[in-house]
Amino acid sequence: MQYFSTGPRGAGNGLFEKAHVAYVNYLDEKEFMQLPRNFHCHDSTLELVLAMSGSTVAIIDGFPWNAAVGDILIYNKGVYHQEITEKSNGFSLLCIGIAGLQLPGLPENHICDKKAPMVLHTGYDFEMFRMLFTRIFEIVRTGDAGQAPILGSYLNVLLGEVLLKCEEQKDHSSPGPALKKNLAEKILVWLNQHYTEQVSLQRIARELSMSPDYVSHTFKKQYGYSPMQYVNILRVGQAQTRLIDTKDKIAEIATDVGFNNIGNFNRAFYLLVGLSPREFRKANVSR
């Protein structure tokens, strides 16, 4: 269940002065199976995710990363991602959305660059990170305004410790997106940039100077689904984010993410999520 912070609660001083918690979320295996999230990105926040139990595979910016209990997943602003898990894995995640972070030399709401690992291993520091994530989650969940200064302190420590882990593990970023982009990755980048538009195999092929058959074969071989399947997954994933984060009308969301009519949107959404957009919004928004 996701809970939104009632207002800016900054980390207070220094490097993280303007950073604040935007939302928190707890996700366990049961909720994941009932309300699956498709590929999506966060347009205005950094998301830090702590694996509390079990394990998952996270697809981050087109690359698979294995994550187990004690690992922290980093979803920088604008980076597309999705968690994938097997049933009966027993996994659970605590998520913290952070806005207002501006580190020297990095885009807004990025805590590391693309050369850094997107999954950090906390090791012996897991208990400390679990305490920080849990305290932040509980303060936001209860909406206790009197705890705002403490929340800022916890956030300040959390961001500092995550930066230290990034620095410690920067030379162990496997698989990592520093690999040279191949053709499948070029298709992925193009789809991420243009999925809200009218997309077809013919257009992708024309834009990237490939044949339609080669586009389809190359992409599916690397990612396991066709380019057009990925477009629908991406559109539905972004619609899920809008349904949770905003009060925008469903028809408006459908148009914005690239569907040309509400009927097509509803069918695609139900096929991938198992709920209608209205049912999904009702199940996810706590307040």
SVG drawing of the C-alpha trace seen along z (x, -y; Angstrom):
<svg xmlns="http://www.w3.org/2000/svg" viewBox="-14 -23 50 44">
<polyline fill="none" stroke="black" stroke-width="0.4" points="0.0,0.0 1.3,-3.5 1.2,-6.5 1.9,-10.0 3.8,-12.5 1.6,-15.4 4.2,-18.1 7.9,-18.8 10.0,-17.3 13.5,-18.1 16.6,-16.4 17.5,-19.7 21.0,-20.7 24.1,-20.3 24.2,-18.1 20.6,-17.0 19.0,-20.2 16.1,-20.3 15.5,-16.5 12.2,-15.3 10.1,-12.2 7.3,-12.2 5.8,-8.8 6.4,-5.4 5.1,-2.0 5.2,1.5 4.8,4.4 4.6,8.0 4.2,11.2 0.4,11.2 -0.1,7.7 2.4,8.1 0.5,11.1 -2.9,9.3 -1.7,5.9 1.3,6.4 3.2,3.3 4.4,3.1 7.3,1.2 7.2,-2.4 9.3,-5.3 8.9,-8.1 8.9,-11.5 9.6,-13.5 11.2,-11.3 14.1,-9.0 12.9,-5.7 15.0,-3.6 13.7,-0.1 14.9,2.3 14.4,6.0 13.0,7.0 12.7,10.7 12.8,13.1 14.3,12.2 13.3,10.7 14.7,9.8 14.5,6.2 14.7,5.0 16.3,1.5 16.8,-0.5 16.7,2.6 19.1,4.7 18.2,7.6 19.5,7.3 19.2,10.0 18.2,8.7 17.8,10.6 17.0,9.8 19.1,6.9 19.7,5.4 18.7,1.8 17.4,1.2 18.0,-2.3 15.4,-3.8 16.7,-7.2 14.2,-9.7 13.0,-8.8 14.5,-5.3 12.1,-2.5 11.9,0.5 9.9,3.5 10.2,6.2 9.7,9.8 9.3,12.6 8.2,16.2 5.1,17.1 5.7,18.4 9.0,16.5 8.0,14.8 9.5,11.5 8.6,8.1 9.9,4.6 9.9,1.2 10.0,-1.7 10.7,-5.4 10.1,-8.0 12.4,-11.1 12.0,-14.5 14.1,-17.6 17.5,-15.8 20.2,-17.6 23.7,-16.2 26.6,-17.9 27.2,-16.7 24.0,-14.6 20.5,-15.3 17.7,-16.1 16.6,-13.1 19.5,-10.9 21.7,-9.5 24.3,-7.9 25.2,-7.9 24.7,-5.1 28.1,-3.6 27.1,-2.8 25.4,0.5 21.6,0.2 21.5,2.9 23.5,2.3 24.4,5.1 24.0,3.9 25.7,6.9 26.4,6.4 24.7,3.0 21.3,4.5 19.9,4.0 20.8,0.3 19.1,-0.2 16.1,1.8 15.7,-0.5 16.0,-3.6 13.5,-2.4 11.1,-1.2 11.2,-4.4 10.7,-6.6 7.8,-4.4 6.0,-4.5 6.3,-8.3 4.8,-8.9 2.2,-6.1 0.9,-7.6 1.0,-11.2 2.4,-12.5 3.4,-16.1 5.3,-16.4 7.8,-13.8 8.8,-15.9 12.2,-17.0 13.0,-13.3 11.9,-12.2 14.4,-14.7 17.2,-13.3 16.5,-9.8 16.4,-10.8 19.7,-12.6 21.4,-9.5 19.8,-7.2 20.9,-9.2 24.4,-9.5 24.7,-5.8 23.4,-4.9 26.0,-7.3 28.7,-5.5 27.5,-2.1 27.4,-3.4 31.1,-4.5 32.1,-1.2 30.5,0.9 31.0,-1.2 33.6,1.2 31.3,4.2 28.4,2.9 27.4,6.1 25.6,6.3 25.3,2.5 24.4,0.3 28.0,-0.7 28.0,2.1 28.1,1.0 24.6,0.5 23.6,3.2 20.8,3.0 18.2,4.3 19.1,1.6 18.8,-1.0 15.3,0.2 14.5,0.1 15.8,-3.4 13.7,-4.6 10.6,-2.9 11.1,-4.5 11.3,-7.9 8.3,-7.5 5.8,-5.0 3.2,-7.8 3.1,-8.4 1.7,-6.2 4.1,-3.4 4.4,-0.6 7.1,1.9 7.3,0.0 8.0,-3.3 10.6,-1.8 12.3,-0.1 12.2,-3.4 13.6,-5.5 16.4,-3.0 17.2,-2.0 16.3,1.7 13.8,4.0 10.5,4.6 11.3,8.4 14.8,7.7 13.5,5.2 11.0,7.7 13.4,10.7 16.3,8.7 14.2,7.2 12.3,10.4 15.5,12.4 17.0,10.1 14.0,9.1 11.5,12.0 8.6,10.0 7.9,8.1 8.4,4.4 4.6,3.8 4.1,6.0 6.7,3.9 4.9,0.7 1.6,1.9 3.4,3.0 5.1,-0.4 1.9,-2.4 0.0,-0.4 2.9,-0.8 2.9,-4.5 -0.9,-4.6 -0.6,-2.7 1.7,-5.3 -0.7,-8.1 -3.7,-6.3 -1.8,-6.0 -0.1,-9.4 -2.8,-11.7 -6.5,-12.3 -6.5,-12.7 -9.4,-11.3 -8.9,-7.8 -9.7,-8.8 -7.1,-11.6 -4.5,-9.1 -5.3,-6.7 -4.7,-9.3 -1.5,-10.7 0.2,-7.3 -0.6,-6.6 -3.9,-4.8 -6.2,-6.1 -9.4,-5.2 -10.6,-4.2 -11.8,-0.8 -8.3,0.3 -6.8,-1.1 -9.3,0.8 -8.7,4.1 -4.9,3.8 -5.0,2.8 -7.2,5.7 -5.1,8.1 -1.9,7.1 -3.1,6.2 -6.2,8.4 -8.2,5.4 -9.9,2.4 -8.1,-1.0 -10.8,-2.1 -10.5,1.0 -6.7,0.7 -6.9,-2.9 -9.3,-2.1 -7.1,0.8 -3.9,-1.2 -4.8,-4.7 -5.0,-4.7 -5.7,-8.4"/>
</svg>
